[in-house]
Amino acid sequence: MMQVARQDSLYGFYWWSQKDGEAQARVYNGHMGFELDTVQQIYRRVVQPTSIRQLGYSGGGGHLLVPDLVHLDTTTATDCTLTQDARFYYLTFHYADLPQEGGVTNRYKRVTIDRITRLPVAVRRHQESMGRVQDLTYQVKLLQQNNQAPSYDFTSLSFLKTYRQQVEHSVVSHSITPPLLGHAASFFRLHALDGSIFTLAELHGQVVLLDFWEVSCGPCIASLPELQRLHEQYGPKGLRVFGITHEPDQTVVAKRLLTAQNITFPTLLGTVETKQAYQLTAIPHYAIINRQGNICFLQDGFSPALEIAIQEALQQ
């Protein structure tokens, strides 16, 4: 459910997202985001803009927002072209290159509009970086326009009166298998991109943050500067940060990207065993291992909960 809010600078609309048959729901009311469990009747607040944006892009089908269907921001476009065929109009917006972000070039967004309904039915986003092409297409099978007043009151969130608020670092809605939490982290011996070798055993007594990412993952790349900040801020206090990628054929691209982003913490080449051991089903994925060698935090997608969990682990 979406409600247009032209004054909102983050999305341009308010929204409620819930997949049929699932307890997980997400809400944005123009001020902050919320993750809900409608069965346990608990919720978690999300306040940072970056984390609020990620609410709409993680969690699987039924939770993927396509903001351009409601609010198409063209303020940064450098050019626009219009083409058409018998069924659709095609609006293509071109954007400036981003040399400071790994040499991103050939950026454009193409919106497909149904000629009969005048509603957008697809959005294609394209960019190229370091010889790699990222081309994403969001196709809408059914889009209904509600001419009546919205049935959900975003100005008065009813669940706040009856649901219990989760502590900030608790993960309510991410797909993590519970037995990993509180158990010993699986041993690993992995090569870094520079050829050096790291083992979990040599890190005992330190707090370890593992960032599972890939060069083809937009949210992964977007969160790298935040991981670098955590590395610099908490490294002197005992935190070790490691990126782990499972794309051995993309090591050259990964090195260039990390250099362009000024990322100084090591990135390791993961294996099938690390994927299985840390139950990797989505990226970016984060795992924190405490000083005793036990997994104390797991999360899909970057959020402020990660830093809070780091602070708590360092104090133990």
ZAKOLFI-185092 format. One record per residue: residue number from 1; x, y, z negated of N, C-alpha, C in turn; residue in three letters. Coordinates in steps of 0.05 Angstrom, whole numbers, plus 5000, padded with zeros to 4 digits. Layout:
! residues N
{node NUM,{X,Y,Z},{X,Y,Z},{X,Y,Z},"ALA"}
...
This chain:
! residues 316
{node 1,{5017,4976,5000},{5000,5000,5000},{5018,5025,5000},"MET"}
{node 2,{5011,5044,5017},{5027,5068,5020},{5009,5092,5020},"MET"}
{node 3,{5018,5114,5008},{5003,5139,5008},{5022,5161,5016},"GLN"}
{node 4,{5016,5175,5037},{5033,5197,5047},{5036,5218,5025},"VAL"}
{node 5,{5061,5227,5022},{5067,5248,5003},{5089,5265,5015},"ALA"}
{node 6,{5082,5284,5032},{5101,5300,5047},{5121,5315,5030},"ARG"}
{node 7,{5113,5320,5005},{5132,5335,4987},{5153,5317,4976},"GLN"}
{node 8,{5151,5291,4979},{5171,5273,4968},{5195,5272,4986},"ASP"}
{node 9,{5219,5277,4975},{5243,5278,4991},{5257,5251,4994},"SER"}
{node 10,{5249,5231,4978},{5263,5205,4979},{5251,5187,5000},"LEU"}
{node 11,{5225,5184,5000},{5211,5167,5020},{5192,5183,5038},"TYR"}
{node 12,{5179,5203,5026},{5158,5216,5041},{5131,5204,5037},"GLY"}
{node 13,{5130,5184,5019},{5105,5170,5012},{5109,5155,4986},"PHE"}
{node 14,{5087,5148,4973},{5087,5131,4949},{5079,5103,4959},"TYR"}
{node 15,{5088,5082,4944},{5082,5055,4953},{5080,5035,4930},"TRP"}
{node 16,{5065,5014,4936},{5062,4991,4919},{5067,4967,4937},"TRP"}
{node 17,{5085,4948,4929},{5092,4925,4946},{5090,4900,4929},"SER"}
{node 18,{5074,4881,4939},{5072,4855,4926},{5064,4834,4947},"GLN"}
{node 19,{5079,4812,4947},{5075,4790,4966},{5052,4772,4955},"LYS"}
{node 20,{5035,4764,4972},{5013,4746,4964},{5023,4721,4951},"ASP"}
{node 21,{5012,4715,4927},{5020,4690,4913},{5044,4693,4895},"GLY"}
{node 22,{5056,4717,4894},{5079,4721,4877},{5073,4741,4855},"GLU"}
{node 23,{5087,4737,4832},{5083,4754,4809},{5098,4780,4812},"ALA"}
{node 24,{5119,4780,4828},{5136,4804,4830},{5122,4826,4846},"GLN"}
{node 25,{5124,4850,4835},{5114,4874,4849},{5133,4897,4844},"ALA"}
{node 26,{5131,4917,4863},{5148,4941,4860},{5132,4965,4867},"ARG"}
{node 27,{5138,4987,4853},{5122,5011,4855},{5141,5035,4856},"VAL"}
{node 28,{5134,5055,4872},{5147,5081,4872},{5126,5102,4871},"TYR"}
{node 29,{5127,5120,4851},{5106,5140,4848},{5116,5169,4853},"ASN"}
{node 30,{5139,5172,4866},{5149,5198,4871},{5168,5209,4850},"GLY"}
{node 31,{5169,5195,4827},{5187,5204,4805},{5208,5182,4799},"HIS"}
{node 32,{5199,5157,4798},{5217,5135,4793},{5206,5109,4805},"MET"}
{node 33,{5222,5089,4805},{5213,5063,4815},{5208,5044,4792},"GLY"}
{node 34,{5193,5023,4797},{5187,5003,4777},{5188,4975,4789},"PHE"}
{node 35,{5199,4956,4774},{5197,4928,4781},{5178,4915,4761},"GLU"}
{node 36,{5158,4901,4770},{5138,4889,4753},{5138,4859,4755},"LEU"}
{node 37,{5131,4845,4733},{5123,4817,4733},{5094,4817,4724},"ASP"}
{node 38,{5076,4812,4743},{5047,4815,4737},{5036,4791,4721},"THR"}
{node 39,{5052,4770,4719},{5044,4747,4702},{5052,4751,4673},"VAL"}
{node 40,{5078,4757,4669},{5088,4762,4642},{5080,4790,4632},"GLN"}
{node 41,{5071,4807,4650},{5063,4834,4644},{5085,4850,4631},"GLN"}
{node 42,{5107,4851,4645},{5130,4867,4637},{5140,4884,4661},"ILE"}
{node 43,{5154,4905,4656},{5164,4922,4677},{5191,4934,4670},"TYR"}
{node 44,{5205,4942,4690},{5232,4955,4687},{5232,4980,4703},"ARG"}
{node 45,{5242,5002,4692},{5244,5027,4705},{5269,5028,4722},"ARG"}
{node 46,{5268,5042,4745},{5290,5046,4763},{5291,5076,4768},"VAL"}
{node 47,{5312,5090,4760},{5312,5119,4761},{5331,5132,4781},"VAL"}
{node 48,{5353,5119,4787},{5372,5131,4805},{5362,5129,4834},"GLN"}
{node 49,{5365,5150,4850},{5355,5150,4878},{5365,5127,4895},"PRO"}
{node 50,{5391,5120,4892},{5402,5098,4908},{5389,5072,4901},"THR"}
{node 51,{5385,5067,4875},{5372,5043,4866},{5342,5042,4874},"SER"}
{node 52,{5329,5065,4874},{5301,5066,4882},{5299,5058,4911},"ILE"}
{node 53,{5317,5068,4928},{5317,5061,4956},{5320,5031,4960},"ARG"}
{node 54,{5338,5019,4945},{5343,4991,4948},{5319,4974,4939},"GLN"}
{node 55,{5301,4985,4923},{5277,4970,4916},{5261,4961,4941},"LEU"}
{node 56,{5261,4978,4961},{5246,4972,4985},{5259,4954,5005},"GLY"}
{node 57,{5284,4946,4999},{5299,4931,5019},{5309,4904,5009},"TYR"}
{node 58,{5302,4896,4985},{5311,4871,4974},{5287,4855,4963},"SER"}
{node 59,{5291,4830,4960},{5270,4813,4947},{5255,4796,4967},"GLY"}
{node 60,{5262,4796,4993},{5249,4778,5011},{5224,4790,5024},"GLY"}
{node 61,{5211,4773,5040},{5187,4782,5054},{5165,4792,5035},"GLY"}
{node 62,{5151,4812,5045},{5130,4824,5029},{5140,4847,5013},"GLY"}
{node 63,{5167,4851,5012},{5178,4873,4997},{5195,4891,5014},"HIS"}
{node 64,{5195,4886,5040},{5212,4902,5058},{5195,4925,5069},"LEU"}
{node 65,{5205,4949,5062},{5191,4973,5072},{5204,4983,5097},"LEU"}
{node 66,{5189,4994,5115},{5199,5007,5139},{5189,5037,5137},"VAL"}
{node 67,{5205,5054,5124},{5196,5081,5119},{5189,5096,5144},"PRO"}
{node 68,{5202,5090,5167},{5197,5105,5191},{5168,5101,5201},"ASP"}
{node 69,{5154,5081,5192},{5126,5077,5200},{5108,5099,5188},"LEU"}
{node 70,{5117,5111,5166},{5101,5131,5152},{5113,5158,5154},"VAL"}
{node 71,{5139,5160,5150},{5153,5186,5149},{5178,5184,5166},"HIS"}
{node 72,{5177,5195,5190},{5200,5194,5208},{5216,5219,5206},"LEU"}
{node 73,{5239,5217,5193},{5256,5241,5188},{5274,5244,5212},"ASP"}
{node 74,{5272,5266,5227},{5288,5271,5250},{5307,5294,5246},"THR"}
{node 75,{5310,5304,5221},{5326,5328,5216},{5355,5325,5223},"THR"}
{node 76,{5366,5301,5222},{5395,5297,5227},{5400,5287,5256},"THR"}
{node 77,{5379,5283,5272},{5383,5273,5299},{5396,5294,5316},"ALA"}
{node 78,{5413,5286,5334},{5427,5304,5353},{5413,5305,5380},"THR"}
{node 79,{5397,5285,5386},{5383,5285,5412},{5359,5266,5410},"ASP"}
{node 80,{5340,5270,5428},{5316,5252,5428},{5307,5248,5457},"CYS"}
{node 81,{5300,5223,5464},{5290,5217,5490},{5264,5202,5488},"THR"}
{node 82,{5247,5204,5508},{5221,5191,5509},{5219,5175,5535},"LEU"}
{node 83,{5213,5149,5532},{5208,5132,5555},{5181,5117,5549},"THR"}
{node 84,{5170,5104,5570},{5145,5090,5566},{5142,5068,5587},"GLN"}
{node 85,{5124,5050,5580},{5115,5030,5599},{5085,5028,5597},"ASP"}
{node 86,{5073,5007,5607},{5043,5005,5607},{5031,5003,5580},"ALA"}
{node 87,{5047,4993,5560},{5036,4988,5533},{5046,5006,5512},"ARG"}
{node 88,{5071,5015,5514},{5083,5029,5492},{5098,5055,5501},"PHE"}
{node 89,{5101,5073,5481},{5119,5095,5483},{5144,5088,5467},"TYR"}
{node 90,{5168,5097,5476},{5193,5091,5462},{5207,5118,5456},"TYR"}
{node 91,{5208,5125,5430},{5222,5149,5421},{5250,5140,5411},"LEU"}
{node 92,{5271,5151,5424},{5298,5144,5415},{5312,5168,5404},"THR"}
{node 93,{5322,5166,5379},{5336,5188,5366},{5365,5180,5364},"PHE"}
{node 94,{5383,5198,5372},{5412,5194,5370},{5423,5210,5347},"HIS"}
{node 95,{5444,5199,5335},{5456,5211,5311},{5487,5213,5315},"TYR"}
{node 96,{5498,5232,5300},{5527,5237,5302},{5543,5213,5291},"ALA"}
{node 97,{5567,5210,5301},{5585,5189,5291},{5594,5195,5263},"ASP"}
{node 98,{5603,5174,5249},{5611,5177,5221},{5640,5166,5218},"LEU"}
{node 99,{5660,5181,5226},{5687,5172,5225},{5697,5166,5196},"PRO"}
{node 100,{5685,5180,5177},{5693,5177,5149},{5682,5152,5137},"GLN"}
{node 101,{5664,5139,5150},{5651,5114,5139},{5659,5090,5156},"GLU"}
{node 102,{5685,5088,5162},{5694,5065,5177},{5691,5067,5207},"GLY"}
{node 103,{5689,5091,5217},{5687,5096,5246},{5661,5086,5258},"GLY"}
{node 104,{5639,5093,5246},{5613,5085,5256},{5606,5102,5280},"VAL"}
{node 105,{5599,5089,5302},{5592,5103,5327},{5567,5092,5339},"THR"}
{node 106,{5558,5105,5361},{5534,5096,5377},{5510,5091,5358},"ASN"}
{node 107,{5504,5111,5342},{5482,5108,5324},{5456,5118,5337},"ARG"}
{node 108,{5436,5102,5337},{5410,5111,5346},{5387,5095,5333},"TYR"}
{node 109,{5364,5107,5334},{5339,5094,5323},{5318,5096,5345},"LYS"}
{node 110,{5305,5073,5351},{5284,5073,5371},{5258,5064,5358},"ARG"}
{node 111,{5238,5081,5361},{5211,5076,5350},{5192,5069,5372},"VAL"}
{node 112,{5179,5047,5370},{5159,5038,5390},{5131,5045,5381},"THR"}
{node 113,{5116,5059,5397},{5089,5068,5390},{5069,5056,5409},"ILE"}
{node 114,{5048,5044,5398},{5027,5033,5414},{5011,5055,5428},"ASP"}
{node 115,{5008,5053,5455},{4995,5075,5470},{4965,5077,5464},"ARG"}
{node 116,{4953,5056,5455},{4924,5056,5449},{4918,5066,5421},"ILE"}
{node 117,{4931,5055,5401},{4925,5062,5373},{4941,5087,5364},"THR"}
{node 118,{4963,5093,5379},{4981,5115,5372},{4995,5109,5346},"ARG"}
{node 119,{4997,5084,5338},{5011,5076,5313},{5038,5064,5320},"LEU"}
{node 120,{5058,5069,5303},{5084,5056,5308},{5083,5026,5302},"PRO"}
{node 121,{5095,5010,5319},{5094,4981,5316},{5121,4968,5314},"VAL"}
{node 122,{5143,4983,5318},{5169,4971,5315},{5190,4994,5312},"ALA"}
{node 123,{5211,4987,5297},{5233,5006,5294},{5259,4990,5298},"VAL"}
{node 124,{5276,5001,5315},{5302,4989,5320},{5324,5008,5312},"ARG"}
{node 125,{5343,4999,5295},{5365,5015,5286},{5391,5002,5296},"ARG"}
{node 126,{5408,5019,5308},{5432,5008,5320},{5456,5026,5313},"HIS"}
{node 127,{5479,5012,5307},{5504,5027,5303},{5527,5007,5308},"GLN"}
{node 128,{5551,5018,5313},{5575,5001,5318},{5597,5011,5300},"GLU"}
{node 129,{5613,4992,5290},{5635,5000,5272},{5657,4979,5274},"SER"}
{node 130,{5681,4988,5281},{5705,4971,5282},{5701,4946,5299},"MET"}
{node 131,{5689,4950,5322},{5684,4928,5340},{5661,4910,5334},"GLY"}
{node 132,{5646,4917,5314},{5623,4901,5305},{5597,4916,5310},"ARG"}
{node 133,{5577,4903,5320},{5551,4915,5326},{5531,4907,5305},"VAL"}
{node 134,{5517,4927,5294},{5495,4922,5276},{5469,4932,5290},"GLN"}
{node 135,{5452,4914,5296},{5427,4920,5310},{5404,4906,5296},"ASP"}
{node 136,{5387,4922,5283},{5365,4912,5268},{5339,4921,5280},"LEU"}
{node 137,{5320,4902,5283},{5294,4909,5294},{5272,4900,5274},"THR"}
{node 138,{5255,4918,5267},{5233,4913,5248},{5207,4913,5265},"TYR"}
{node 139,{5195,4890,5268},{5171,4887,5284},{5146,4884,5266},"GLN"}
{node 140,{5126,4900,5270},{5102,4899,5254},{5080,4884,5269},"VAL"}
{node 141,{5070,4862,5257},{5049,4847,5270},{5021,4859,5266},"LYS"}
{node 142,{5017,4871,5242},{4991,4882,5236},{4995,4907,5219},"LEU"}
{node 143,{4984,4929,5229},{4986,4955,5214},{4958,4967,5214},"LEU"}
{node 144,{4947,4970,5190},{4920,4981,5187},{4922,5008,5175},"GLN"}
{node 145,{4907,5026,5186},{4906,5054,5176},{4880,5057,5160},"GLN"}
{node 146,{4884,5064,5134},{4861,5066,5116},{4852,5095,5117},"ASN"}
{node 147,{4827,5100,5127},{4817,5127,5128},{4804,5137,5102},"ASN"}
{node 148,{4801,5119,5084},{4789,5126,5058},{4811,5134,5038},"GLN"}
{node 149,{4803,5145,5016},{4822,5152,4995},{4836,5127,4985},"ALA"}
{node 150,{4862,5128,4978},{4876,5104,4969},{4863,5093,4943},"PRO"}
{node 151,{4862,5066,4942},{4849,5053,4919},{4867,5052,4894},"SER"}
{node 152,{4893,5059,4898},{4911,5058,4875},{4919,5087,4867},"TYR"}
{node 153,{4918,5092,4842},{4924,5119,4831},{4953,5120,4824},"ASP"}
{node 154,{4969,5132,4841},{4998,5134,4836},{5004,5156,4815},"PHE"}
{node 155,{4985,5172,4809},{4990,5193,4788},{4986,5183,4760},"THR"}
{node 156,{4973,5160,4757},{4968,5148,4731},{4972,5118,4733},"SER"}
{node 157,{4996,5108,4728},{5003,5080,4731},{4991,5064,4708},"LEU"}
{node 158,{4970,5049,4714},{4955,5035,4693},{4972,5014,4678},"SER"}
{node 159,{4992,5002,4691},{5007,4981,4678},{5024,4992,4655},"PHE"}
{node 160,{5030,5018,4655},{5046,5030,4634},{5032,5028,4607},"LEU"}
{node 161,{5006,5026,4608},{4990,5025,4583},{4988,4996,4571},"LYS"}
{node 162,{4992,4976,4588},{4988,4949,4579},{5012,4931,4581},"THR"}
{node 163,{5031,4937,4599},{5054,4921,4603},{5076,4928,4583},"TYR"}
{node 164,{5094,4910,4578},{5116,4914,4560},{5141,4921,4576},"ARG"}
{node 165,{5156,4941,4567},{5179,4950,4582},{5203,4932,4575},"GLN"}
{node 166,{5217,4923,4596},{5241,4907,4593},{5264,4925,4586},"GLN"}
{node 167,{5284,4914,4571},{5309,4929,4567},{5322,4933,4594},"VAL"}
{node 168,{5337,4954,4597},{5347,4963,4623},{5363,4942,4638},"GLU"}
{node 169,{5379,4925,4623},{5397,4907,4637},{5384,4880,4643},"HIS"}
{node 170,{5359,4876,4635},{5346,4850,4640},{5337,4849,4669},"SER"}
{node 171,{5340,4827,4682},{5332,4824,4709},{5306,4809,4710},"VAL"}
{node 172,{5285,4822,4718},{5258,4810,4718},{5252,4797,4744},"VAL"}
{node 173,{5260,4809,4766},{5249,4801,4791},{5268,4789,4811},"SER"}
{node 174,{5293,4786,4805},{5312,4775,4824},{5312,4745,4822},"HIS"}
{node 175,{5317,4733,4845},{5316,4704,4847},{5342,4691,4837},"SER"}
{node 176,{5344,4688,4811},{5368,4677,4799},{5360,4652,4783},"ILE"}
{node 177,{5375,4630,4787},{5369,4606,4771},{5379,4610,4743},"THR"}
{node 178,{5362,4609,4722},{5369,4616,4695},{5392,4600,4683},"PRO"}
{node 179,{5396,4574,4689},{5418,4559,4676},{5446,4571,4679},"PRO"}
{node 180,{5451,4587,4699},{5477,4599,4702},{5483,4619,4679},"LEU"}
{node 181,{5464,4634,4671},{5468,4654,4650},{5475,4640,4624},"LEU"}
{node 182,{5496,4650,4611},{5505,4639,4586},{5523,4615,4588},"GLY"}
{node 183,{5527,4605,4612},{5544,4582,4616},{5571,4590,4627},"HIS"}
{node 184,{5590,4572,4624},{5618,4577,4633},{5618,4582,4664},"ALA"}
{node 185,{5633,4602,4672},{5635,4608,4700},{5652,4586,4714},"ALA"}
{node 186,{5644,4579,4738},{5658,4558,4753},{5686,4568,4760},"SER"}
{node 187,{5705,4550,4757},{5733,4556,4764},{5736,4562,4793},"PHE"}
{node 188,{5753,4581,4800},{5759,4586,4828},{5789,4593,4831},"PHE"}
{node 189,{5799,4586,4854},{5827,4593,4862},{5825,4602,4891},"ARG"}
{node 190,{5825,4629,4895},{5818,4640,4921},{5840,4659,4931},"LEU"}
{node 191,{5843,4659,4957},{5863,4677,4970},{5849,4705,4974},"HIS"}
{node 192,{5865,4725,4969},{5856,4753,4974},{5862,4759,5003},"ALA"}
{node 193,{5851,4781,5013},{5856,4789,5041},{5885,4795,5046},"LEU"}
{node 194,{5900,4802,5026},{5929,4808,5029},{5946,4784,5026},"ASP"}
{node 195,{5934,4760,5021},{5949,4736,5019},{5954,4727,4991},"GLY"}
{node 196,{5951,4744,4971},{5956,4736,4943},{5934,4717,4934},"SER"}
{node 197,{5939,4704,4912},{5921,4683,4901},{5912,4691,4873},"ILE"}
{node 198,{5886,4688,4868},{5875,4694,4842},{5860,4669,4832},"PHE"}
{node 199,{5863,4664,4806},{5848,4642,4794},{5832,4653,4771},"THR"}
{node 200,{5810,4640,4765},{5793,4649,4742},{5808,4646,4716},"LEU"}
{node 201,{5824,4625,4714},{5838,4619,4689},{5856,4642,4680},"ALA"}
{node 202,{5870,4655,4699},{5888,4677,4692},{5873,4702,4684},"GLU"}
{node 203,{5847,4703,4688},{5831,4726,4680},{5818,4723,4653},"LEU"}
{node 204,{5823,4701,4640},{5810,4696,4614},{5817,4718,4594},"HIS"}
{node 205,{5798,4727,4579},{5801,4749,4560},{5795,4776,4571},"GLY"}
{node 206,{5789,4777,4597},{5781,4802,4610},{5752,4799,4620},"GLN"}
{node 207,{5739,4822,4624},{5712,4822,4636},{5715,4823,4666},"VAL"}
{node 208,{5703,4804,4680},{5706,4802,4709},{5679,4807,4723},"VAL"}
{node 209,{5680,4825,4742},{5657,4831,4759},{5662,4820,4787},"LEU"}
{node 210,{5645,4802,4796},{5647,4792,4823},{5625,4805,4841},"LEU"}
{node 211,{5634,4816,4863},{5616,4829,4882},{5616,4812,4908},"ASP"}
{node 212,{5595,4797,4912},{5592,4781,4937},{5581,4798,4959},"PHE"}
{node 213,{5595,4801,4981},{5587,4819,5002},{5596,4809,5029},"TRP"}
{node 214,{5586,4821,5050},{5594,4815,5078},{5595,4842,5093},"GLU"}
{node 215,{5611,4842,5114},{5615,4866,5130},{5590,4873,5146},"VAL"}
{node 216,{5572,4854,5150},{5548,4858,5165},{5524,4868,5148},"SER"}
{node 217,{5529,4871,5122},{5508,4878,5103},{5509,4907,5097},"CYS"}
{node 218,{5489,4922,5106},{5488,4951,5101},{5488,4959,5072},"GLY"}
{node 219,{5470,4947,5055},{5469,4953,5027},{5496,4946,5013},"PRO"}
{node 220,{5509,4925,5022},{5535,4918,5011},{5556,4940,5015},"CYS"}
{node 221,{5557,4950,5040},{5576,4972,5046},{5569,4997,5031},"ILE"}
{node 222,{5543,5003,5029},{5534,5027,5015},{5542,5027,4986},"ALA"}
{node 223,{5543,5004,4973},{5549,5002,4945},{5579,5001,4939},"SER"}
{node 224,{5596,4997,4959},{5625,4995,4954},{5637,5019,4939},"LEU"}
{node 225,{5629,5044,4946},{5640,5066,4930},{5633,5065,4901},"PRO"}
{node 226,{5609,5055,4895},{5601,5052,4867},{5617,5031,4853},"GLU"}
{node 227,{5623,5009,4867},{5641,4988,4856},{5669,4999,4851},"LEU"}
{node 228,{5679,5016,4869},{5705,5028,4865},{5705,5047,4841},"GLN"}
{node 229,{5683,5061,4837},{5681,5079,4814},{5682,5062,4788},"ARG"}
{node 230,{5667,5040,4787},{5667,5022,4764},{5695,5011,4759},"LEU"}
{node 231,{5709,5004,4780},{5736,4994,4778},{5755,5015,4766},"HIS"}
{node 232,{5753,5039,4775},{5770,5060,4765},{5763,5069,4736},"GLU"}
{node 233,{5737,5070,4730},{5728,5079,4704},{5732,5059,4682},"GLN"}
{node 234,{5727,5033,4688},{5728,5013,4667},{5752,4994,4669},"TYR"}
{node 235,{5768,4997,4690},{5792,4980,4692},{5811,4983,4668},"GLY"}
{node 236,{5816,5008,4660},{5834,5012,4636},{5822,5000,4611},"PRO"}
{node 237,{5796,4994,4610},{5784,4983,4586},{5782,4953,4587},"LYS"}
{node 238,{5791,4941,4609},{5791,4911,4610},{5774,4899,4631},"GLY"}
{node 239,{5764,4915,4650},{5747,4904,4672},{5764,4898,4696},"LEU"}
{node 240,{5759,4875,4708},{5772,4867,4734},{5749,4864,4754},"ARG"}
{node 241,{5752,4878,4776},{5731,4876,4797},{5743,4862,4821},"VAL"}
{node 242,{5727,4843,4832},{5735,4828,4856},{5712,4827,4876},"PHE"}
{node 243,{5718,4834,4901},{5698,4829,4922},{5703,4800,4931},"GLY"}
{node 244,{5681,4787,4940},{5684,4760,4951},{5667,4760,4977},"ILE"}
{node 245,{5680,4753,4999},{5666,4751,5024},{5669,4723,5035},"THR"}
{node 246,{5648,4714,5049},{5648,4687,5060},{5648,4688,5091},"HIS"}
{node 247,{5662,4708,5102},{5664,4711,5131},{5694,4710,5138},"GLU"}
{node 248,{5706,4687,5140},{5735,4685,5146},{5742,4696,5173},"PRO"}
{node 249,{5722,4696,5192},{5728,4706,5219},{5726,4737,5220},"ASP"}
{node 250,{5719,4750,5198},{5716,4779,5198},{5736,4793,5179},"GLN"}
{node 251,{5758,4779,5174},{5777,4791,5155},{5790,4816,5165},"THR"}
{node 252,{5795,4818,5191},{5807,4842,5203},{5788,4865,5200},"VAL"}
{node 253,{5762,4861,5206},{5742,4882,5203},{5739,4890,5174},"VAL"}
{node 254,{5739,4870,5156},{5737,4876,5128},{5760,4893,5118},"ALA"}
{node 255,{5784,4886,5126},{5807,4902,5117},{5805,4931,5127},"LYS"}
{node 256,{5797,4935,5152},{5794,4962,5162},{5773,4978,5147},"ARG"}
{node 257,{5751,4964,5141},{5729,4977,5127},{5737,4985,5099},"LEU"}
{node 258,{5750,4967,5085},{5759,4973,5058},{5780,4995,5057},"LEU"}
{node 259,{5797,4996,5077},{5817,5018,5079},{5803,5044,5084},"THR"}
{node 260,{5783,5044,5102},{5769,5069,5109},{5753,5079,5084},"ALA"}
{node 261,{5744,5061,5067},{5728,5069,5044},{5746,5074,5020},"GLN"}
{node 262,{5772,5070,5022},{5791,5074,5000},{5785,5055,4977},"ASN"}
{node 263,{5778,5030,4983},{5772,5010,4963},{5798,4997,4955},"ILE"}
{node 264,{5805,4997,4929},{5831,4987,4920},{5829,4961,4904},"THR"}
{node 265,{5805,4952,4896},{5803,4927,4882},{5805,4904,4902},"PHE"}
{node 266,{5815,4881,4894},{5819,4859,4913},{5793,4847,4924},"PRO"}
{node 267,{5794,4839,4949},{5772,4823,4961},{5782,4795,4967},"THR"}
{node 268,{5767,4775,4958},{5776,4747,4961},{5760,4734,4982},"LEU"}
{node 269,{5771,4713,4994},{5757,4696,5014},{5743,4673,4999},"LEU"}
{node 270,{5717,4674,4999},{5702,4654,4985},{5701,4628,5001},"GLY"}
{node 271,{5691,4607,4988},{5689,4580,5000},{5660,4570,4997},"THR"}
{node 272,{5655,4547,5009},{5629,4534,5005},{5624,4529,4976},"VAL"}
{node 273,{5646,4522,4962},{5643,4516,4933},{5635,4540,4917},"GLU"}
{node 274,{5646,4564,4923},{5638,4588,4908},{5609,4596,4914},"THR"}
{node 275,{5600,4591,4939},{5572,4597,4946},{5554,4580,4929},"LYS"}
{node 276,{5561,4554,4926},{5544,4536,4911},{5546,4541,4881},"GLN"}
{node 277,{5570,4546,4872},{5574,4550,4843},{5560,4574,4832},"ALA"}
{node 278,{5559,4596,4849},{5546,4620,4840},{5518,4624,4852},"TYR"}
{node 279,{5508,4602,4864},{5480,4601,4875},{5474,4626,4892},"GLN"}
{node 280,{5492,4630,4911},{5490,4654,4928},{5467,4650,4949},"LEU"}
{node 281,{5446,4666,4946},{5424,4665,4965},{5418,4692,4978},"THR"}
{node 282,{5430,4713,4967},{5425,4740,4978},{5450,4757,4972},"ALA"}
{node 283,{5454,4777,4988},{5476,4796,4984},{5465,4825,4986},"ILE"}
{node 284,{5478,4844,4973},{5499,4840,4954},{5490,4826,4928},"PRO"}
{node 285,{5507,4810,4917},{5501,4794,4893},{5524,4799,4873},"HIS"}
{node 286,{5517,4804,4848},{5536,4810,4828},{5535,4791,4805},"TYR"}
{node 287,{5559,4783,4795},{5561,4765,4772},{5582,4777,4753},"ALA"}
{node 288,{5576,4779,4727},{5594,4788,4707},{5602,4765,4689},"ILE"}
{node 289,{5628,4761,4686},{5638,4740,4668},{5651,4753,4644},"ILE"}
{node 290,{5642,4745,4620},{5652,4759,4596},{5680,4749,4588},"ASN"}
{node 291,{5690,4759,4566},{5717,4753,4558},{5720,4723,4550},"ARG"}
{node 292,{5699,4710,4543},{5699,4682,4536},{5697,4664,4560},"GLN"}
{node 293,{5694,4676,4584},{5692,4660,4608},{5664,4651,4615},"GLY"}
{node 294,{5644,4663,4602},{5616,4655,4608},{5602,4677,4625},"ASN"}
{node 295,{5584,4668,4642},{5568,4687,4658},{5548,4700,4641},"ILE"}
{node 296,{5549,4727,4639},{5531,4742,4622},{5511,4759,4637},"CYS"}
{node 297,{5515,4761,4664},{5497,4778,4679},{5497,4769,4708},"PHE"}
{node 298,{5473,4769,4721},{5471,4762,4749},{5450,4781,4762},"LEU"}
{node 299,{5455,4790,4786},{5435,4808,4798},{5439,4809,4828},"GLN"}
{node 300,{5417,4809,4843},{5418,4815,4872},{5412,4845,4876},"ASP"}
{node 301,{5429,4859,4891},{5425,4887,4896},{5436,4904,4874},"GLY"}
{node 302,{5449,4927,4882},{5461,4944,4862},{5440,4961,4847},"PHE"}
{node 303,{5444,4964,4821},{5427,4981,4805},{5443,4990,4781},"SER"}
{node 304,{5433,5010,4766},{5446,5020,4742},{5449,4998,4721},"PRO"}
{node 305,{5433,4977,4723},{5435,4955,4703},{5462,4943,4703},"ALA"}
{node 306,{5476,4944,4726},{5502,4932,4728},{5522,4946,4710},"LEU"}
{node 307,{5522,4972,4710},{5541,4987,4693},{5535,4983,4664},"GLU"}
{node 308,{5509,4982,4657},{5502,4978,4629},{5512,4950,4619},"ILE"}
{node 309,{5509,4930,4636},{5519,4903,4629},{5549,4903,4626},"ALA"}
{node 310,{5563,4918,4643},{5592,4920,4640},{5600,4932,4613},"ILE"}
{node 311,{5587,4954,4606},{5592,4967,4581},{5588,4948,4557},"GLN"}
{node 312,{5566,4933,4558},{5560,4914,4536},{5581,4892,4535},"GLU"}
{node 313,{5589,4882,4558},{5609,4860,4559},{5636,4870,4548},"ALA"}
{node 314,{5643,4894,4554},{5669,4905,4545},{5669,4909,4515},"LEU"}
{node 315,{5646,4913,4503},{5645,4918,4474},{5645,4892,4458},"GLN"}
{node 316,{5642,4870,4471},{5641,4844,4457},{5669,4833,4453},"GLN"}
